[in-house]
Amino acid sequence: MQTKRQEARLNIRLDAELKQEATDIANDMGIDLTTVIKMTLTQMVKDHRLPFTPTSLPIETIQALKELDHAENYPTYATVDEMKKAIDA
């Protein structure tokens, strides 16, 4: 026989604009914000880690660092003028 789990309430304070933007994105995915929070916490408990990598770096910097892992796939230039010519081509 399966027993019913006891529910708990979680109250958090956050910026109203952040909440609205997150709600809009979740709704676009067909879920509500409560479901997003439950999914995040469930994954965290399952994996014993956050389901994302927290960072304080701008997304452009993160992308550049990822590109460094595959630097051999990107051209190199001896001078700035050489790079500018390649960009304009």
C-alpha positions in Angstrom: 0.0 0.0 0.0 1.3 3.4 -1.0 1.3 6.1 1.7 0.6 9.7 0.8 3.6 12.0 1.2 3.2 15.0 3.4 3.4 18.3 1.5 5.3 21.3 2.6 5.0 24.9 1.5 8.0 26.9 0.2 7.8 30.7 0.3 10.4 32.8 -1.5 10.9 36.5 -2.1 12.2 37.6 -5.5 12.0 40.5 -7.9 8.6 40.8 -9.4 10.0 41.3 -12.9 12.1 38.2 -12.6 9.1 36.2 -11.4 7.0 37.5 -14.3 9.7 36.7 -16.9 10.2 33.2 -15.5 6.4 32.6 -15.4 6.1 33.7 -19.0 8.9 31.4 -20.1 7.5 28.4 -18.1 4.1 29.1 -19.6 5.6 29.1 -23.1 6.8 25.6 -22.2 3.4 24.5 -21.1 4.2 24.4 -17.4 3.8 26.7 -14.4 6.4 28.1 -12.1 5.6 25.7 -9.3 6.4 22.8 -11.6 9.7 24.4 -12.6 10.7 24.7 -9.0 9.6 21.1 -8.2 11.6 19.8 -11.2 14.7 21.7 -10.2 14.5 20.5 -6.6 13.8 16.9 -7.7 16.8 16.9 -10.0 19.0 18.4 -7.3 18.1 15.7 -4.8 18.5 13.0 -7.4 22.0 14.1 -8.6 23.2 15.7 -5.3 24.2 18.8 -7.2 22.5 21.8 -8.9 21.0 21.0 -12.3 23.0 23.8 -13.8 26.4 25.4 -13.4 26.2 28.6 -11.5 28.5 31.3 -13.0 29.0 35.0 -12.7 30.5 35.4 -16.1 28.7 37.0 -19.0 27.3 34.5 -21.6 29.7 35.9 -24.2 32.7 35.1 -22.0 31.3 31.6 -21.3 30.9 31.0 -25.1 34.5 32.2 -25.7 35.8 29.9 -23.1 34.0 27.0 -24.7 35.5 27.9 -28.0 39.0 27.7 -26.5 38.4 24.0 -25.9 38.2 23.7 -29.7 40.7 26.4 -30.7 42.0 24.2 -33.6 38.6 24.7 -35.3 39.1 28.5 -35.5 41.5 30.5 -37.7 44.4 32.4 -36.3 45.8 35.7 -37.5 49.3 37.2 -37.4 48.1 40.8 -37.4 44.9 42.7 -36.7 44.8 43.8 -40.4 44.8 40.2 -41.4 41.9 39.5 -39.1 39.9 42.5 -40.4 40.4 41.4 -44.0 39.1 37.9 -43.1 36.0 39.4 -41.3 35.2 41.7 -44.3 35.6 38.9 -46.8 
